């Protein structure tokens, strides 16, 4: 399958998100993640010249059962945790969207909400009340009925335990009430139309189980009771776990497969080997020279799709640490980076360098070209970068390394050890920075440790991703809202670099209550200019939405010809749209 990069127009009026009307959600048939910016639309890469690794233990799928083998998370061993209220990297796939489920799913490829545990929603009272109708006939996997009380209970749990409120929902939410068995009313503190995605994507837990949980923040939930298509933990070992289908799933005839299987792969060397050998049915990985390495091995069955709607690969400078609190340094670092070299050598030309707005192609319709032009700091300009550092008071010492008050400009860049495209990108960046007298070194971690450092802000500079949500409002709120800035050491699901732009907060408030598309567009244009002026993070390149699959045993995957959702398994809750469509060949 040839790569396709769709550039579908995003109708501006969709921003209104049915404000002020009885907004029945889109078609019953089958992202933007609100709880999982920790799950990037990126998986590790394999260098073309890497030695051939041995497949992971237990990599071969079982005979007979229609178990889809998925390579998504990369860990040397599995830890049994199915708590959907934690950041997704802390719980096993597909806990937040596949074991548990959200009310709605935003479909990136169709630019619409798909109803899930909710069938419709309506705004009222000047967009300060959101009424959600809950789907009838849904049962938890233990047979208990799912009701509106489970929804109100879940949100009350987030309020009681702020560490679980990963999207900052209670910053704008005033109250949640179950008005009846199938109607939930959300009262907002202020008009907040973009809150639909944060509310809609929240995984819902059963009150009759979780009311007895002493500490939901540390609860591993080893045997989940949920509404999703795959709730039964059939096997859980260090090297492999398997999920069976929910005996009470509410979608008749779904899932059509028996379950999901997850061998442990410590890195993408092993993932790619298993892909080539036909041991994996679905993956979301970077594969270099994929036509030769993967497709050519079995052209009839091996396919892929890499649209540039996977967010943006970013360098996150920790603004609580010097010199990253200085916008001049952030921009100078950016000017020293050769993005064309990164795209060519690290990303295998699957993408191209990001502009200074940081937006990927899912938000192409909203890109402010004046902001793009003003953001010259994403262009390679070593001479100007040196001039800026000179003017900012970072002179070179005798050894050529720049200093500030006698301290050398030296720092580490964090990256996941198995993500070899990003590892290669960091290697290029550290080499690039030598040209401006900065001594940067790469520090690799396994994913869990890497992600914990991101969330707690205990890094100097780090590679990272961005979430893909309905509008650029969500994107910029994640990166610039002072509301989301937490102290170092406290878990933050989104604003990892601890940066807040007070001038942006006023624009966020303006957007939150706006229903006029022209007003929304003006606000988004202004937010892009603030982002370009302040450079809170450093955009590198647009992340392809990595997705590979084999049709040898299963069909039903999204394709460029049938883009009913993103192919990648990396972005919740959208991958849930795919999980319920897979079927044996």
SEBA-434849 format. One record per residue (C-alpha): residue in three letters; x, y, z. Coordinates in steps of 0.2 Angstrom, whole numbers, padded with zeros to 4 digits, always signed. Layout:
REM residues N
ALAXYZ
...
END
This chain:
REM residues 585
UNK+0000+0000+0000
UNK+0007+0017-0005
UNK+0008+0030+0008
UNK-0006+0043+0008
UNK-0006+0060+0017
UNK-0024+0066+0017
UNK-0027+0084+0018
UNK-0045+0084+0021
UNK-0052+0102+0024
UNK-0058+0104+0042
UNK-0075+0114+0040
UNK-0072+0129+0052
UNK-0090+0128+0058
UNK-0086+0111+0066
UNK-0077+0121+0079
UNK-0094+0126+0086
UNK-0096+0108+0092
UNK-0115+0109+0091
UNK-0115+0123+0104
UNK-0132+0129+0109
UNK-0141+0115+0100
UNK-0147+0097+0103
UNK-0131+0091+0096
UNK-0134+0073+0092
UNK-0117+0065+0089
UNK-0112+0058+0073
UNK-0116+0041+0065
UNK-0118+0026+0076
UNK-0105+0017+0065
UNK-0088+0017+0067
UNK-0045+0056+0094
UNK-0038+0066+0101
UNK-0034+0059+0118
UNK-0038+0068+0133
UNK-0031+0056+0145
UNK-0016+0050+0135
UNK-0004+0062+0129
UNK+0007+0049+0136
UNK+0004+0038+0121
UNK+0011+0047+0106
UNK+0007+0042+0088
UNK+0025+0036+0087
UNK+0033+0020+0091
UNK+0052+0016+0091
UNK+0062+0015+0075
UNK+0074+0002+0069
UNK+0090+0008+0061
UNK+0092+0001+0044
UNK+0109-0006+0048
UNK+0104-0013+0065
UNK+0108-0031+0068
UNK+0094-0044+0066
UNK+0087-0047+0084
UNK+0079-0063+0091
UNK+0060-0062+0092
UNK+0053-0060+0109
UNK+0049-0075+0119
UNK+0032-0082+0116
UNK+0030-0071+0100
UNK+0021-0084+0089
UNK+0002-0082+0090
UNK-0008-0097+0097
UNK-0016-0109+0084
UNK-0034-0110+0082
UNK-0040-0094+0092
UNK-0044-0078+0082
UNK-0032-0068+0093
UNK-0025-0052+0085
UNK-0007-0050+0090
UNK-0003-0031+0093
UNK+0014-0022+0095
UNK+0010-0006+0103
UNK+0019-0003+0120
UNK+0037-0007+0121
UNK+0043-0015+0137
UNK+0055-0028+0142
UNK+0042-0035+0154
UNK+0024-0032+0158
UNK+0017-0025+0174
UNK-0001-0029+0177
UNK-0011-0013+0178
UNK-0028-0010+0170
UNK-0032+0007+0179
UNK-0040+0018+0166
UNK-0039+0034+0177
UNK-0020+0034+0176
UNK-0010+0041+0161
UNK-0011+0027+0148
UNK+0008+0024+0149
UNK+0005+0018+0167
UNK-0008+0005+0162
UNK-0008-0008+0149
UNK-0016-0006+0131
UNK-0030-0005+0128
UNK-0036+0000+0145
UNK-0042+0017+0142
UNK-0051+0013+0126
UNK-0054-0005+0123
UNK-0056-0012+0140
UNK-0065+0004+0147
UNK-0074+0016+0135
UNK-0077+0034+0134
UNK-0094+0043+0130
UNK-0088+0050+0113
UNK-0074+0047+0101
UNK-0067+0061+0090
UNK-0063+0054+0073
UNK-0048+0063+0066
UNK-0050+0057+0049
UNK-0069+0062+0048
UNK-0068+0077+0059
UNK-0083+0072+0069
UNK-0088+0064+0085
UNK-0094+0046+0085
UNK-0106+0042+0099
UNK-0101+0028+0111
UNK-0107+0026+0128
UNK-0117+0042+0125
UNK-0129+0043+0111
UNK-0131+0062+0110
UNK-0127+0078+0119
UNK-0134+0096+0120
UNK-0128+0113+0125
UNK-0139+0125+0134
UNK-0139+0140+0146
UNK-0126+0150+0136
UNK-0115+0134+0134
UNK-0114+0132+0153
UNK-0124+0116+0153
UNK-0120+0100+0144
UNK-0134+0087+0144
UNK-0128+0070+0139
UNK-0139+0055+0135
UNK-0132+0038+0140
UNK-0134+0023+0129
UNK-0147+0011+0135
UNK-0144-0008+0136
UNK-0126-0007+0140
UNK-0119-0019+0154
UNK-0103-0020+0163
UNK-0093-0036+0160
UNK-0100-0043+0176
UNK-0118-0041+0171
UNK-0122-0025+0181
UNK-0131-0012+0171
UNK-0122+0003+0165
UNK-0131+0019+0170
UNK-0129+0038+0171
UNK-0124+0036+0189
UNK-0108+0027+0184
UNK-0104+0043+0174
UNK-0107+0055+0188
UNK-0097+0044+0200
UNK-0082+0044+0188
UNK-0081+0062+0187
UNK-0084+0064+0206
UNK-0069+0053+0208
UNK-0058+0064+0198
UNK-0064+0079+0209
UNK-0060+0069+0225
UNK-0043+0064+0218
UNK-0035+0078+0208
UNK-0021+0067+0203
UNK-0033+0058+0192
UNK-0040+0074+0183
UNK-0027+0072+0170
UNK-0035+0085+0158
UNK-0040+0098+0171
UNK-0058+0095+0169
UNK-0063+0102+0186
UNK-0054+0118+0181
UNK-0070+0122+0171
UNK-0083+0109+0177
UNK-0094+0115+0192
UNK-0104+0099+0194
UNK-0110+0082+0187
UNK-0128+0075+0191
UNK-0136+0059+0185
UNK-0153+0066+0181
UNK-0160+0049+0177
UNK-0154+0032+0173
UNK-0148+0038+0156
UNK-0146+0057+0157
UNK-0131+0066+0164
UNK-0130+0084+0166
UNK-0113+0093+0167
UNK-0114+0111+0174
UNK-0099+0122+0169
UNK-0091+0136+0179
UNK-0090+0146+0163
UNK-0095+0143+0144
UNK-0083+0130+0139
UNK-0087+0122+0122
UNK-0070+0114+0119
UNK-0074+0104+0135
UNK-0084+0092+0125
UNK-0068+0082+0120
UNK-0061+0082+0138
UNK-0078+0076+0145
UNK-0082+0065+0130
UNK-0065+0055+0130
UNK-0065+0052+0149
UNK-0065+0033+0152
UNK-0080+0028+0163
UNK-0078+0016+0178
UNK-0092+0006+0187
UNK-0098+0014+0203
UNK-0102-0003+0211
UNK-0084-0008+0210
UNK-0074+0008+0212
UNK-0084+0014+0227
UNK-0075+0001+0237
UNK-0057+0006+0230
UNK-0047+0014+0245
UNK-0035+0023+0234
UNK-0039+0024+0215
UNK-0023+0033+0212
UNK-0013+0018+0216
UNK-0026+0004+0212
UNK-0018-0008+0199
UNK-0036-0015+0195
UNK-0028-0032+0190
UNK-0045-0039+0185
UNK-0055-0026+0177
UNK-0074-0024+0176
UNK-0078-0013+0161
UNK-0090-0010+0146
UNK-0077-0012+0132
UNK-0075-0026+0119
UNK-0060-0034+0128
UNK-0062-0036+0147
UNK-0056-0053+0151
UNK-0038-0056+0156
UNK-0035-0073+0150
UNK-0016-0073+0153
UNK-0004-0061+0161
UNK+0014-0066+0161
UNK+0030-0056+0161
UNK+0032-0058+0143
UNK+0015-0059+0136
UNK-0003-0055+0141
UNK-0020-0059+0132
UNK-0037-0051+0133
UNK-0053-0061+0129
UNK-0069-0052+0123
UNK-0082-0045+0135
UNK-0096-0058+0136
UNK-0109-0044+0138
UNK-0103-0032+0125
UNK-0116-0020+0120
UNK-0113-0020+0101
UNK-0121-0035+0094
UNK-0110-0046+0084
UNK-0094-0037+0090
UNK-0080-0040+0093
UNK-0079-0053+0079
UNK-0062-0058+0085
UNK-0059-0069+0100
UNK-0046-0057+0109
UNK-0030-0048+0109
UNK-0012-0054+0112
UNK+0003-0043+0117
UNK+0020-0051+0117
UNK+0033-0040+0126
UNK+0045-0032+0114
UNK+0059-0022+0122
UNK+0062-0011+0107
UNK+0057-0009+0089
UNK+0071-0020+0083
UNK+0061-0034+0089
UNK+0045-0027+0084
UNK+0051-0025+0066
UNK+0058-0042+0065
UNK+0041-0049+0071
UNK+0032-0039+0058
UNK+0043-0045+0044
UNK+0041-0063+0050
UNK+0022-0061+0050
UNK+0020-0064+0069
UNK+0011-0047+0072
UNK-0006-0043+0065
UNK-0006-0024+0069
UNK+0007-0012+0075
UNK+0011+0007+0076
UNK+0030+0008+0073
UNK+0043+0017+0062
UNK+0050+0005+0050
UNK+0064+0011+0039
UNK+0062+0008+0020
UNK+0045+0000+0023
UNK+0042-0005+0005
UNK+0057-0016+0004
UNK+0058-0021+0022
UNK+0040-0025+0026
UNK+0029-0024+0011
UNK+0040-0033-0001
UNK+0041-0048+0010
UNK+0022-0052+0007
UNK+0014-0039-0004
UNK-0003-0048-0004
UNK-0004-0046+0015
UNK+0008-0033+0022
UNK+0001-0015+0021
UNK+0004+0002+0030
UNK-0003+0020+0031
UNK+0007+0035+0037
UNK-0003+0051+0036
UNK+0004+0066+0044
UNK-0009+0067+0057
UNK+0001+0060+0072
UNK+0004+0077+0081
UNK+0022+0085+0081
UNK+0038+0078+0087
UNK+0044+0091+0099
UNK+0059+0096+0110
UNK+0053+0100+0127
UNK+0064+0113+0136
UNK+0060+0113+0155
UNK+0056+0131+0158
UNK+0059+0129+0177
UNK+0077+0126+0173
UNK+0090+0138+0167
UNK+0094+0142+0153
UNK+0077+0136+0146
UNK+0068+0150+0155
UNK+0076+0162+0142
UNK+0066+0162+0126
UNK+0081+0168+0117
UNK+0090+0152+0121
UNK+0075+0142+0116
UNK+0075+0150+0099
UNK+0094+0149+0096
UNK+0094+0131+0100
UNK+0080+0129+0087
UNK+0090+0138+0074
UNK+0105+0127+0076
UNK+0094+0111+0072
UNK+0095+0104+0055
UNK+0078+0098+0052
UNK+0081+0092+0034
UNK+0095+0081+0041
UNK+0083+0074+0054
UNK+0069+0070+0042
UNK+0082+0062+0029
UNK+0092+0052+0042
UNK+0081+0049+0056
UNK+0063+0049+0049
UNK+0068+0041+0032
UNK+0059+0055+0023
UNK+0042+0049+0029
UNK+0038+0067+0034
UNK+0045+0085+0033
UNK+0050+0098+0046
UNK+0038+0107+0056
UNK+0034+0126+0055
UNK+0034+0137+0070
UNK+0015+0135+0073
UNK+0019+0116+0078
UNK+0003+0111+0070
UNK+0002+0094+0060
UNK-0009+0091+0045
UNK-0025+0087+0055
UNK-0026+0106+0058
UNK-0020+0112+0041
UNK-0036+0122+0039
UNK-0032+0133+0054
UNK-0013+0136+0050
UNK-0010+0155+0052
UNK+0002+0159+0037
UNK+0008+0175+0046
UNK+0013+0165+0061
UNK+0022+0153+0050
UNK+0032+0168+0041
UNK+0036+0176+0058
UNK+0042+0159+0065
UNK+0059+0160+0057
UNK+0067+0152+0072
UNK+0063+0135+0065
UNK+0074+0138+0050
UNK+0092+0132+0051
UNK+0103+0148+0054
UNK+0119+0144+0064
UNK+0126+0162+0061
UNK+0111+0170+0069
UNK+0109+0157+0083
UNK+0127+0162+0088
UNK+0123+0180+0087
UNK+0108+0178+0098
UNK+0118+0168+0111
UNK+0131+0181+0111
UNK+0118+0195+0114
UNK+0109+0185+0127
UNK+0125+0184+0138
UNK+0131+0167+0134
UNK+0150+0169+0129
UNK+0161+0155+0124
UNK+0174+0149+0136
UNK+0192+0144+0131
UNK+0185+0126+0127
UNK+0172+0133+0115
UNK+0157+0129+0126
UNK+0146+0144+0130
UNK+0144+0149+0148
UNK+0132+0159+0159
UNK+0139+0166+0175
UNK+0154+0154+0174
UNK+0142+0139+0172
UNK+0144+0129+0155
UNK+0129+0128+0144
UNK+0128+0109+0145
UNK+0112+0098+0147
UNK+0105+0081+0143
UNK+0091+0077+0131
UNK+0080+0062+0136
UNK+0073+0050+0124
UNK+0066+0032+0124
UNK+0080+0019+0121
UNK+0070+0009+0109
UNK+0063+0023+0099
UNK+0078+0023+0087
UNK+0071+0036+0075
UNK+0070+0048+0089
UNK+0087+0042+0096
UNK+0094+0046+0079
UNK+0086+0063+0079
UNK+0093+0067+0096
UNK+0111+0061+0090
UNK+0109+0073+0076
UNK+0103+0087+0087
UNK+0118+0085+0099
UNK+0130+0086+0084
UNK+0121+0102+0078
UNK+0122+0111+0094
UNK+0140+0109+0095
UNK+0141+0122+0081
UNK+0134+0135+0093
UNK+0144+0131+0108
UNK+0131+0120+0117
UNK+0136+0103+0124
UNK+0121+0092+0124
UNK+0121+0074+0127
UNK+0108+0060+0125
UNK+0101+0051+0139
UNK+0090+0035+0136
UNK+0077+0027+0146
UNK+0064+0013+0145
UNK+0047+0021+0141
UNK+0040+0020+0159
UNK+0055+0030+0166
UNK+0055+0042+0152
UNK+0037+0045+0153
UNK+0038+0048+0172
UNK+0052+0060+0170
UNK+0041+0070+0157
UNK+0025+0070+0168
UNK+0035+0075+0184
UNK+0045+0088+0175
UNK+0062+0080+0181
UNK+0071+0083+0165
UNK+0082+0096+0157
UNK+0076+0094+0139
UNK+0067+0080+0132
UNK+0059+0073+0116
UNK+0041+0072+0116
UNK+0025+0072+0106
UNK+0009+0082+0106
UNK-0009+0077+0107
UNK-0021+0077+0092
UNK-0038+0084+0096
UNK-0052+0092+0087
UNK-0045+0110+0086
UNK-0029+0119+0089
UNK-0036+0126+0105
UNK-0033+0110+0113
UNK-0016+0109+0106
UNK-0010+0126+0112
UNK-0019+0124+0129
UNK-0009+0109+0132
UNK+0007+0119+0128
UNK+0004+0136+0135
UNK-0010+0137+0148
UNK-0005+0143+0165
UNK-0019+0133+0172
UNK-0010+0117+0168
UNK+0007+0122+0175
UNK+0011+0110+0190
UNK+0026+0110+0202
UNK+0040+0100+0197
UNK+0038+0082+0205
UNK+0019+0083+0203
UNK+0012+0073+0189
UNK+0006+0083+0174
UNK-0002+0074+0159
UNK+0000+0088+0147
UNK+0011+0103+0151
UNK+0027+0094+0154
UNK+0038+0108+0152
UNK+0029+0119+0165
UNK+0026+0134+0153
UNK+0012+0146+0155
UNK+0008+0161+0145
UNK-0004+0173+0154
UNK-0008+0182+0138
UNK-0013+0166+0130
UNK-0025+0162+0145
UNK-0036+0176+0140
UNK-0038+0170+0122
UNK-0042+0152+0129
UNK-0056+0160+0139
UNK-0062+0169+0123
UNK-0062+0154+0113
UNK-0071+0143+0126
UNK-0087+0154+0125
UNK-0086+0158+0107
UNK-0099+0150+0095
UNK-0095+0161+0079
UNK-0083+0152+0068
UNK-0075+0169+0062
UNK-0072+0174+0081
UNK-0065+0157+0084
UNK-0053+0158+0069
UNK-0047+0176+0075
UNK-0043+0168+0092
UNK-0034+0154+0085
UNK-0024+0165+0074
UNK-0019+0175+0089
UNK-0014+0160+0099
UNK-0003+0154+0085
UNK+0006+0171+0086
UNK+0009+0170+0104
UNK+0016+0152+0102
UNK+0028+0159+0089
UNK+0033+0173+0099
UNK+0036+0163+0115
UNK+0043+0147+0108
UNK+0038+0136+0123
UNK+0043+0120+0114
UNK+0053+0117+0099
UNK+0044+0109+0084
UNK+0055+0097+0075
UNK+0044+0087+0062
UNK+0026+0082+0059
UNK+0023+0064+0066
UNK+0017+0052+0054
UNK+0002+0042+0061
UNK+0012+0025+0061
UNK+0002+0010+0056
UNK+0006-0007+0049
UNK-0005-0022+0047
UNK-0006-0039+0040
UNK-0022-0046+0031
UNK-0016-0064+0032
UNK-0027-0068+0047
UNK-0038-0053+0049
UNK-0046-0039+0040
UNK-0056-0023+0043
UNK-0041-0011+0045
UNK-0043+0007+0040
UNK-0035+0011+0023
UNK-0032+0027+0012
UNK-0047+0020+0002
UNK-0058+0017+0018
UNK-0051+0030+0030
UNK-0065+0027+0043
UNK-0052+0031+0057
UNK-0033+0032+0059
UNK-0025+0016+0057
UNK-0012+0018+0071
UNK-0015+0009+0088
UNK-0006+0023+0096
UNK-0020+0036+0099
UNK-0034+0033+0111
UNK-0048+0033+0110
UNK-0049+0033+0091
UNK-0041+0015+0090
UNK-0057+0009+0098
UNK-0065+0012+0082
UNK-0053+0000+0074
UNK-0054-0014+0088
UNK-0072-0017+0085
UNK-0071-0018+0066
UNK-0057-0031+0065
UNK-0063-0048+0060
UNK-0055-0065+0055
UNK-0051-0068+0037
END
